[in-house]
Amino acid sequence: MIHFPDERIKGIDKTTAGQMDLYPTLANLYGIEPKYVLGRDLLNQKDGFILTREGNFVTNEYAYLKSTDKLVELKNGKEADKEKFKYLFDKYKTYFDMSNKMIEYDLLRYLER
């Protein structure tokens, strides 16, 4: 939730978002160009998602729970064919792998300050 004085900018955005999206979004509002981010500027994105350390993910339309290995459509609760959404699994695997490498190799210490 972001509040602006005098409500110059207002509204509700229902894009699915996670904690990693906070910095790029706030950086945009303050006119800062972030060098290194995994998240997205929510003011300029509509394809939202959340990815967990356990390998689960939620998009604006679907949720995947790794423990049950099911992809479910949020609007009706029906199971979706995972093969038709391979691009989602590939996309989130890339994010997950990048995040893991940053942690495993302590890569943040090499960033310019």
N, CA, C and O atoms as a GROMACS GRO file, in nm:
protein
  452
    1MET      N    1   0.085  -0.117   0.000
    1MET     CA    2   0.000   0.000   0.000
    1MET      C    3   0.090   0.124   0.000
    1MET      O    4   0.184   0.134   0.079
    2ILE      N    5   0.060   0.214  -0.088
    2ILE     CA    6   0.136   0.338  -0.096
    2ILE      C    7   0.038   0.454  -0.086
    2ILE      O    8  -0.065   0.454  -0.153
    3HIS      N    9   0.069   0.553  -0.003
    3HIS     CA   10  -0.018   0.669   0.012
    3HIS      C   11   0.058   0.793  -0.033
    3HIS      O   12   0.173   0.815   0.008
    4PHE      N   13  -0.006   0.874  -0.116
    4PHE     CA   14   0.054   0.998  -0.163
    4PHE      C   15  -0.021   1.115  -0.101
    4PHE      O   16  -0.144   1.113  -0.094
    5PRO      N   17   0.052   1.218  -0.056
    5PRO     CA   18  -0.016   1.337  -0.003
    5PRO      C   19  -0.112   1.395  -0.106
    5PRO      O   20  -0.083   1.395  -0.226
    6ASP      N   21  -0.222   1.444  -0.061
    6ASP     CA   22  -0.325   1.506  -0.146
    6ASP      C   23  -0.382   1.408  -0.249
    6ASP      O   24  -0.451   1.449  -0.342
    7GLU      N   25  -0.353   1.279  -0.233
    7GLU     CA   26  -0.405   1.176  -0.322
    7GLU      C   27  -0.386   1.210  -0.470
    7GLU      O   28  -0.477   1.189  -0.551
    8ARG      N   29  -0.269   1.264  -0.504
    8ARG     CA   30  -0.240   1.298  -0.644
    8ARG      C   31  -0.246   1.176  -0.733
    8ARG      O   32  -0.293   1.183  -0.847
    9ILE      N   33  -0.198   1.065  -0.682
    9ILE     CA   34  -0.207   0.939  -0.755
    9ILE      C   35  -0.288   0.845  -0.666
    9ILE      O   36  -0.253   0.824  -0.550
   10LYS      N   37  -0.394   0.790  -0.720
   10LYS     CA   38  -0.473   0.699  -0.636
   10LYS      C   39  -0.535   0.590  -0.722
   10LYS      O   40  -0.543   0.601  -0.845
   11GLY      N   41  -0.577   0.486  -0.657
   11GLY     CA   42  -0.640   0.376  -0.725
   11GLY      C   43  -0.596   0.243  -0.666
   11GLY      O   44  -0.512   0.237  -0.577
   12ILE      N   45  -0.654   0.140  -0.717
   12ILE     CA   46  -0.623   0.005  -0.673
   12ILE      C   47  -0.569  -0.072  -0.793
   12ILE      O   48  -0.629  -0.073  -0.901
   13ASP      N   49  -0.457  -0.136  -0.772
   13ASP     CA   50  -0.397  -0.219  -0.876
   13ASP      C   51  -0.399  -0.362  -0.825
   13ASP      O   52  -0.345  -0.390  -0.718
   14LYS      N   53  -0.460  -0.452  -0.898
   14LYS     CA   54  -0.475  -0.589  -0.852
   14LYS      C   55  -0.369  -0.683  -0.910
   14LYS      O   56  -0.387  -0.805  -0.909
   15THR      N   57  -0.259  -0.626  -0.958
   15THR     CA   58  -0.149  -0.708  -1.009
   15THR      C   59  -0.088  -0.786  -0.894
   15THR      O   60  -0.058  -0.729  -0.789
   16THR      N   61  -0.069  -0.914  -0.912
   16THR     CA   62  -0.007  -0.999  -0.811
   16THR      C   63   0.138  -0.954  -0.793
   16THR      O   64   0.212  -0.942  -0.890
   17ALA      N   65   0.177  -0.931  -0.667
   17ALA     CA   66   0.311  -0.879  -0.642
   17ALA      C   67   0.367  -0.934  -0.514
   17ALA      O   68   0.293  -0.976  -0.424
   18GLY      N   69   0.499  -0.933  -0.505
   18GLY     CA   70   0.567  -0.981  -0.386
   18GLY      C   71   0.662  -0.876  -0.332
   18GLY      O   72   0.676  -0.767  -0.386
   19GLN      N   73   0.728  -0.912  -0.224
   19GLN     CA   74   0.820  -0.822  -0.156
   19GLN      C   75   0.932  -0.774  -0.247
   19GLN      O   76   0.976  -0.659  -0.235
   20MET      N   77   0.979  -0.859  -0.338
   20MET     CA   78   1.091  -0.819  -0.424
   20MET      C   79   1.052  -0.708  -0.522
   20MET      O   80   1.139  -0.647  -0.584
   21ASP      N   81   0.922  -0.682  -0.538
   21ASP     CA   82   0.875  -0.577  -0.629
   21ASP      C   83   0.872  -0.439  -0.563
   21ASP      O   84   0.856  -0.338  -0.631
   22LEU      N   85   0.887  -0.436  -0.433
   22LEU     CA   86   0.877  -0.309  -0.360
   22LEU      C   87   0.988  -0.210  -0.399
   22LEU      O   88   0.960  -0.094  -0.429
   23TYR      N   89   1.113  -0.256  -0.398
   23TYR     CA   90   1.224  -0.164  -0.431
   23TYR      C   91   1.214  -0.105  -0.572
   23TYR      O   92   1.223   0.017  -0.586
   24PRO      N   93   1.196  -0.187  -0.676
   24PRO     CA   94   1.188  -0.125  -0.809
   24PRO      C   95   1.070  -0.029  -0.824
   24PRO      O   96   1.079   0.070  -0.897
   25THR      N   97   0.961  -0.057  -0.756
   25THR     CA   98   0.844   0.031  -0.763
   25THR      C   99   0.872   0.164  -0.694
   25THR      O  100   0.846   0.271  -0.750
   26LEU      N  101   0.926   0.157  -0.573
   26LEU     CA  102   0.959   0.281  -0.501
   26LEU      C  103   1.071   0.358  -0.570
   26LEU      O  104   1.069   0.482  -0.572
   27ALA      N  105   1.166   0.288  -0.626
   27ALA     CA  106   1.274   0.355  -0.699
   27ALA      C  107   1.217   0.436  -0.814
   27ALA      O  108   1.259   0.549  -0.838
   28ASN      N  109   1.122   0.380  -0.886
   28ASN     CA  110   1.057   0.452  -0.995
   28ASN      C  111   0.989   0.578  -0.944
   28ASN      O  112   1.001   0.685  -1.004
   29LEU      N  113   0.917   0.566  -0.834
   29LEU     CA  114   0.845   0.682  -0.778
   29LEU      C  115   0.941   0.794  -0.738
   29LEU      O  116   0.906   0.912  -0.746
   30TYR      N  117   1.061   0.758  -0.695
   30TYR     CA  118   1.159   0.857  -0.653
   30TYR      C  119   1.258   0.894  -0.764
   30TYR      O  120   1.352   0.970  -0.740
   31GLY      N  121   1.237   0.842  -0.884
   31GLY     CA  122   1.322   0.876  -0.996
   31GLY      C  123   1.459   0.812  -0.991
   31GLY      O  124   1.554   0.865  -1.050
   32ILE      N  125   1.472   0.700  -0.922
   32ILE     CA  126   1.600   0.630  -0.911
   32ILE      C  127   1.600   0.516  -1.012
   32ILE      O  128   1.501   0.444  -1.027
   33GLU      N  129   1.712   0.500  -1.080
   33GLU     CA  130   1.727   0.390  -1.177
   33GLU      C  131   1.803   0.277  -1.108
   33GLU      O  132   1.925   0.284  -1.097
   34PRO      N  133   1.733   0.173  -1.062
   34PRO     CA  134   1.804   0.065  -0.992
   34PRO      C  135   1.891  -0.016  -1.087
   34PRO      O  136   1.852  -0.046  -1.200
   35LYS      N  137   2.010  -0.051  -1.040
   35LYS     CA  138   2.102  -0.129  -1.123
   35LYS      C  139   2.071  -0.277  -1.119
   35LYS      O  140   2.068  -0.343  -1.223
   36TYR      N  141   2.048  -0.329  -1.000
   36TYR     CA  142   2.033  -0.473  -0.984
   36TYR      C  143   1.902  -0.504  -0.911
   36TYR      O  144   1.888  -0.472  -0.793
   37VAL      N  145   1.810  -0.564  -0.980
   37VAL     CA  146   1.683  -0.603  -0.918
   37VAL      C  147   1.632  -0.733  -0.979
   37VAL      O  148   1.655  -0.760  -1.097
   38LEU      N  149   1.564  -0.812  -0.899
   38LEU     CA  150   1.492  -0.928  -0.950
   38LEU      C  151   1.344  -0.895  -0.963
   38LEU      O  152   1.273  -0.955  -1.044
   39GLY      N  153   1.297  -0.800  -0.885
   39GLY     CA  154   1.157  -0.762  -0.888
   39GLY      C  155   1.124  -0.672  -1.005
   39GLY      O  156   1.211  -0.638  -1.087
   40ARG      N  157   0.996  -0.632  -1.011
   40ARG     CA  158   0.949  -0.548  -1.121
   40ARG      C  159   0.886  -0.420  -1.069
   40ARG      O  160   0.830  -0.418  -0.959
   41ASP      N  161   0.893  -0.316  -1.146
   41ASP     CA  162   0.825  -0.191  -1.114
   41ASP      C  163   0.676  -0.213  -1.140
   41ASP      O  164   0.633  -0.225  -1.255
   42LEU      N  165   0.599  -0.218  -1.034
   42LEU     CA  166   0.456  -0.250  -1.047
   42LEU      C  167   0.374  -0.144  -1.119
   42LEU      O  168   0.263  -0.171  -1.165
   43LEU      N  169   0.429  -0.024  -1.129
   43LEU     CA  170   0.356   0.081  -1.199
   43LEU      C  171   0.366   0.065  -1.351
   43LEU      O  172   0.294   0.130  -1.426
   44ASN      N  173   0.456  -0.022  -1.394
   44ASN     CA  174   0.477  -0.043  -1.537
   44ASN      C  175   0.469  -0.190  -1.576
   44ASN      O  176   0.526  -0.231  -1.677
   45GLN      N  177   0.399  -0.270  -1.496
   45GLN     CA  178   0.383  -0.413  -1.523
   45GLN      C  179   0.238  -0.454  -1.499
   45GLN      O  180   0.172  -0.399  -1.411
   46LYS      N  181   0.192  -0.547  -1.574
   46LYS     CA  182   0.058  -0.601  -1.550
   46LYS      C  183   0.061  -0.752  -1.533
   46LYS      O  184  -0.038  -0.812  -1.490
   47ASP      N  185   0.174  -0.816  -1.567
   47ASP     CA  186   0.185  -0.962  -1.555
   47ASP      C  187   0.250  -0.998  -1.422
   47ASP      O  188   0.367  -1.037  -1.418
   48GLY      N  189   0.175  -0.983  -1.315
   48GLY     CA  190   0.230  -1.003  -1.182
   48GLY      C  191   0.250  -1.148  -1.145
   48GLY      O  192   0.187  -1.238  -1.201
   49PHE      N  193   0.340  -1.170  -1.048
   49PHE     CA  194   0.361  -1.303  -0.995
   49PHE      C  195   0.431  -1.296  -0.860
   49PHE      O  196   0.497  -1.198  -0.825
   50ILE      N  197   0.415  -1.404  -0.786
   50ILE     CA  198   0.486  -1.425  -0.661
   50ILE      C  199   0.552  -1.562  -0.672
   50ILE      O  200   0.489  -1.658  -0.718
   51LEU      N  201   0.675  -1.571  -0.630
   51LEU     CA  202   0.750  -1.697  -0.631
   51LEU      C  203   0.801  -1.721  -0.490
   51LEU      O  204   0.857  -1.631  -0.429
   52THR      N  205   0.781  -1.842  -0.438
   52THR     CA  206   0.828  -1.872  -0.302
   52THR      C  207   0.955  -1.955  -0.305
   52THR      O  208   0.990  -2.012  -0.408
   53ARG      N  209   1.024  -1.961  -0.194
   53ARG     CA  210   1.147  -2.040  -0.181
   53ARG      C  211   1.119  -2.189  -0.200
   53ARG      O  212   1.209  -2.265  -0.234
   54GLU      N  213   0.995  -2.230  -0.177
   54GLU     CA  214   0.958  -2.370  -0.190
   54GLU      C  215   0.928  -2.410  -0.334
   54GLU      O  216   0.909  -2.529  -0.362
   55GLY      N  217   0.922  -2.313  -0.426
   55GLY     CA  218   0.895  -2.343  -0.565
   55GLY      C  219   0.749  -2.325  -0.604
   55GLY      O  220   0.711  -2.359  -0.716
   56ASN      N  221   0.667  -2.272  -0.514
   56ASN     CA  222   0.529  -2.240  -0.547
   56ASN      C  223   0.527  -2.106  -0.620
   56ASN      O  224   0.618  -2.025  -0.603
   57PHE      N  225   0.423  -2.083  -0.701
   57PHE     CA  226   0.408  -1.950  -0.759
   57PHE      C  227   0.261  -1.917  -0.780
   57PHE      O  228   0.176  -2.005  -0.791
   58VAL      N  229   0.235  -1.787  -0.784
   58VAL     CA  230   0.101  -1.734  -0.810
   58VAL      C  231   0.116  -1.624  -0.913
   58VAL      O  232   0.202  -1.538  -0.899
   59THR      N  233   0.032  -1.627  -1.016
   59THR     CA  234   0.025  -1.519  -1.114
   59THR      C  235  -0.108  -1.450  -1.097
   59THR      O  236  -0.182  -1.480  -1.003
   60ASN      N  237  -0.140  -1.358  -1.185
   60ASN     CA  238  -0.272  -1.294  -1.180
   60ASN      C  239  -0.384  -1.394  -1.207
   60ASN      O  240  -0.497  -1.374  -1.163
   61GLU      N  241  -0.353  -1.502  -1.280
   61GLU     CA  242  -0.456  -1.598  -1.320
   61GLU      C  243  -0.441  -1.739  -1.262
   61GLU      O  244  -0.540  -1.812  -1.255
   62TYR      N  245  -0.320  -1.778  -1.221
   62TYR     CA  246  -0.295  -1.917  -1.182
   62TYR      C  247  -0.215  -1.927  -1.053
   62TYR      O  248  -0.143  -1.835  -1.015
   63ALA      N  249  -0.230  -2.042  -0.986
   63ALA     CA  250  -0.149  -2.074  -0.869
   63ALA      C  251  -0.094  -2.215  -0.884
   63ALA      O  252  -0.165  -2.306  -0.925
   64TYR      N  253   0.033  -2.230  -0.852
   64TYR     CA  254   0.098  -2.362  -0.856
   64TYR      C  255   0.149  -2.396  -0.718
   64TYR      O  256   0.224  -2.319  -0.658
   65LEU      N  257   0.107  -2.513  -0.667
   65LEU     CA  258   0.153  -2.561  -0.539
   65LEU      C  259   0.239  -2.684  -0.563
   65LEU      O  260   0.190  -2.789  -0.604
   66LYS      N  261   0.368  -2.669  -0.537
   66LYS     CA  262   0.463  -2.774  -0.570
   66LYS      C  263   0.434  -2.904  -0.495
   66LYS      O  264   0.452  -3.012  -0.551
   67SER      N  265   0.390  -2.896  -0.370
   67SER     CA  266   0.368  -3.018  -0.291
   67SER      C  267   0.260  -3.107  -0.351
   67SER      O  268   0.264  -3.229  -0.333
   68THR      N  269   0.164  -3.048  -0.422
   68THR     CA  270   0.060  -3.128  -0.488
   68THR      C  271   0.085  -3.139  -0.638
   68THR      O  272   0.018  -3.215  -0.707
   69ASP      N  273   0.182  -3.062  -0.687
   69ASP     CA  274   0.217  -3.057  -0.829
   69ASP      C  275   0.094  -3.025  -0.915
   69ASP      O  276   0.071  -3.089  -1.018
   70LYS      N  277   0.017  -2.924  -0.871
   70LYS     CA  278  -0.103  -2.885  -0.945
   70LYS      C  279  -0.101  -2.736  -0.977
   70LYS      O  280  -0.063  -2.653  -0.894
   71LEU      N  281  -0.142  -2.705  -1.098
   71LEU     CA  282  -0.160  -2.568  -1.143
   71LEU      C  283  -0.310  -2.544  -1.148
   71LEU      O  284  -0.383  -2.617  -1.216
   72VAL      N  285  -0.358  -2.442  -1.076
   72VAL     CA  286  -0.501  -2.417  -1.063
   72VAL      C  287  -0.535  -2.278  -1.116
   72VAL      O  288  -0.464  -2.182  -1.088
   73GLU      N  289  -0.644  -2.269  -1.190
   73GLU     CA  290  -0.693  -2.141  -1.239
   73GLU      C  291  -0.765  -2.071  -1.124
   73GLU      O  292  -0.856  -2.129  -1.064
   74LEU      N  293  -0.726  -1.948  -1.092
   74LEU     CA  294  -0.780  -1.879  -0.975
   74LEU      C  295  -0.928  -1.842  -0.988
   74LEU      O  296  -1.000  -1.842  -0.889
   75LYS      N  297  -0.972  -1.810  -1.108
   75LYS     CA  298  -1.110  -1.761  -1.122
   75LYS      C  299  -1.214  -1.871  -1.102
   75LYS      O  300  -1.328  -1.842  -1.066
   76ASN      N  301  -1.176  -1.998  -1.125
   76ASN     CA  302  -1.276  -2.104  -1.111
   76ASN      C  303  -1.228  -2.222  -1.027
   76ASN      O  304  -1.306  -2.314  -1.000
   77GLY      N  305  -1.101  -2.224  -0.985
   77GLY     CA  306  -1.049  -2.330  -0.901
   77GLY      C  307  -1.022  -2.461  -0.973
   77GLY      O  308  -0.991  -2.562  -0.909
   78LYS      N  309  -1.033  -2.460  -1.104
   78LYS     CA  310  -1.011  -2.583  -1.181
   78LYS      C  311  -0.863  -2.603  -1.211
   78LYS      O  312  -0.788  -2.507  -1.230
   79GLU      N  313  -0.824  -2.730  -1.213
   79GLU     CA  314  -0.686  -2.763  -1.244
   79GLU      C  315  -0.659  -2.736  -1.392
   79GLU      O  316  -0.739  -2.770  -1.479
   80ALA      N  317  -0.546  -2.673  -1.419
   80ALA     CA  318  -0.505  -2.641  -1.556
   80ALA      C  319  -0.401  -2.743  -1.603
   80ALA      O  320  -0.332  -2.806  -1.523
   81ASP      N  321  -0.392  -2.759  -1.733
   81ASP     CA  322  -0.295  -2.849  -1.795
   81ASP      C  323  -0.157  -2.783  -1.789
   81ASP      O  324  -0.132  -2.685  -1.858
   82LYS      N  325  -0.068  -2.837  -1.707
   82LYS     CA  326   0.064  -2.778  -1.689
   82LYS      C  327   0.145  -2.772  -1.818
   82LYS      O  328   0.225  -2.681  -1.836
   83GLU      N  329   0.123  -2.867  -1.907
   83GLU     CA  330   0.197  -2.869  -2.034
   83GLU      C  331   0.169  -2.746  -2.118
   83GLU      O  332   0.257  -2.700  -2.191
   84LYS      N  333   0.049  -2.691  -2.109
   84LYS     CA  334   0.013  -2.571  -2.185
   84LYS      C  335   0.079  -2.446  -2.128
   84LYS      O  336   0.085  -2.342  -2.194
   85PHE      N  337   0.130  -2.456  -2.006
   85PHE     CA  338   0.188  -2.340  -1.938
   85PHE      C  339   0.334  -2.363  -1.904
   85PHE      O  340   0.385  -2.311  -1.805
   86LYS      N  341   0.401  -2.441  -1.987
   86LYS     CA  342   0.544  -2.469  -1.967
   86LYS      C  343   0.626  -2.339  -1.959
   86LYS      O  344   0.723  -2.331  -1.884
   87TYR      N  345   0.584  -2.238  -2.037
   87TYR     CA  346   0.656  -2.110  -2.035
   87TYR      C  347   0.656  -2.047  -1.895
   87TYR      O  348   0.753  -1.982  -1.857
   88LEU      N  349   0.548  -2.067  -1.818
   88LEU     CA  350   0.544  -2.014  -1.682
   88LEU      C  351   0.647  -2.085  -1.594
   88LEU      O  352   0.721  -2.021  -1.521
   89PHE      N  353   0.650  -2.216  -1.603
   89PHE     CA  354   0.744  -2.294  -1.523
   89PHE      C  355   0.888  -2.258  -1.560
   89PHE      O  356   0.973  -2.248  -1.472
   90ASP      N  357   0.916  -2.239  -1.688
   90ASP     CA  358   1.050  -2.201  -1.732
   90ASP      C  359   1.088  -2.063  -1.680
   90ASP      O  360   1.199  -2.042  -1.632
   91LYS      N  361   0.996  -1.970  -1.690
   91LYS     CA  362   1.020  -1.833  -1.643
   91LYS      C  363   1.051  -1.831  -1.494
   91LYS      O  364   1.147  -1.767  -1.450
   92TYR      N  365   0.970  -1.902  -1.416
   92TYR     CA  366   0.988  -1.897  -1.271
   92TYR      C  367   1.108  -1.978  -1.226
   92TYR      O  368   1.168  -1.948  -1.123
   93LYS      N  369   1.145  -2.081  -1.302
   93LYS     CA  370   1.266  -2.156  -1.271
   93LYS      C  371   1.388  -2.065  -1.288
   93LYS      O  372   1.482  -2.072  -1.208
   94THR      N  373   1.386  -1.981  -1.390
   94THR     CA  374   1.496  -1.888  -1.411
   94THR      C  375   1.508  -1.791  -1.294
   94THR      O  376   1.618  -1.771  -1.241
   95TYR      N  377   1.397  -1.732  -1.251
   95TYR     CA  378   1.398  -1.642  -1.136
   95TYR      C  379   1.447  -1.715  -1.011
   95TYR      O  380   1.530  -1.663  -0.936
   96PHE      N  381   1.395  -1.835  -0.989
   96PHE     CA  382   1.430  -1.914  -0.872
   96PHE      C  383   1.580  -1.945  -0.871
   96PHE      O  384   1.646  -1.931  -0.768
   97ASP      N  385   1.634  -1.987  -0.985
   97ASP     CA  386   1.776  -2.019  -0.995
   97ASP      C  387   1.863  -1.896  -0.971
   97ASP      O  388   1.965  -1.905  -0.903
   98MET      N  389   1.825  -1.783  -1.027
   98MET     CA  390   1.902  -1.660  -1.006
   98MET      C  391   1.903  -1.622  -0.858
   98MET      O  392   2.007  -1.584  -0.803
   99SER      N  393   1.788  -1.631  -0.795
   99SER     CA  394   1.777  -1.598  -0.653
   99SER      C  395   1.863  -1.692  -0.570
   99SER      O  396   1.934  -1.648  -0.479
  100ASN      N  397   1.858  -1.821  -0.600
  100ASN     CA  398   1.938  -1.918  -0.526
  100ASN      C  399   2.087  -1.892  -0.541
  100ASN      O  400   2.162  -1.901  -0.443
  101LYS      N  401   2.131  -1.859  -0.660
  101LYS     CA  402   2.273  -1.832  -0.683
  101LYS      C  403   2.319  -1.707  -0.607
  101LYS      O  404   2.430  -1.703  -0.556
  102MET      N  405   2.232  -1.607  -0.601
  102MET     CA  406   2.267  -1.486  -0.526
  102MET      C  407   2.290  -1.519  -0.379
  102MET      O  408   2.381  -1.466  -0.316
  103ILE      N  409   2.206  -1.608  -0.325
  103ILE     CA  410   2.219  -1.646  -0.184
  103ILE      C  411   2.337  -1.741  -0.165
  103ILE      O  412   2.422  -1.718  -0.078
  104GLU      N  413   2.342  -1.846  -0.245
  104GLU     CA  414   2.444  -1.951  -0.230
  104GLU      C  415   2.586  -1.896  -0.240
  104GLU      O  416   2.674  -1.936  -0.164
  105TYR      N  417   2.609  -1.806  -0.334
  105TYR     CA  418   2.743  -1.752  -0.356
  105TYR      C  419   2.762  -1.613  -0.295
  105TYR      O  420   2.864  -1.548  -0.320
  106ASP      N  421   2.665  -1.567  -0.215
  106ASP     CA  422   2.673  -1.437  -0.149
  106ASP      C  423   2.710  -1.326  -0.248
  106ASP      O  424   2.800  -1.246  -0.223
  107LEU      N  425   2.640  -1.323  -0.359
  107LEU     CA  426   2.674  -1.231  -0.468
  107LEU      C  427   2.644  -1.084  -0.437
  107LEU      O  428   2.701  -0.996  -0.500
  108LEU      N  429   2.557  -1.058  -0.340
  108LEU     CA  430   2.527  -0.919  -0.308
  108LEU      C  431   2.649  -0.842  -0.258
  108LEU      O  432   2.656  -0.720  -0.274
  109ARG      N  433   2.745  -0.910  -0.200
  109ARG     CA  434   2.865  -0.841  -0.150
  109ARG      C  435   2.951  -0.783  -0.260
  109ARG      O  436   3.035  -0.698  -0.234
  110TYR      N  437   2.930  -0.829  -0.386
  110TYR     CA  438   3.009  -0.780  -0.497
  110TYR      C  439   2.946  -0.659  -0.568
  110TYR      O  440   3.007  -0.602  -0.658
  111LEU      N  441   2.827  -0.622  -0.529
  111LEU     CA  442   2.760  -0.509  -0.594
  111LEU      C  443   2.828  -0.379  -0.555
  111LEU      O  444   2.875  -0.363  -0.442
  112GLU      N  445   2.833  -0.288  -0.649
  112GLU     CA  446   2.887  -0.154  -0.621
  112GLU      C  447   2.794  -0.083  -0.524
  112GLU      O  448   2.672  -0.096  -0.533
  113ARG      N  449   2.850  -0.010  -0.436
  113ARG     CA  450   2.768   0.063  -0.338
  113ARG      C  451   2.769   0.209  -0.370
  113ARG      O  452   2.706   0.288  -0.299
   0.00000   0.00000   0.00000
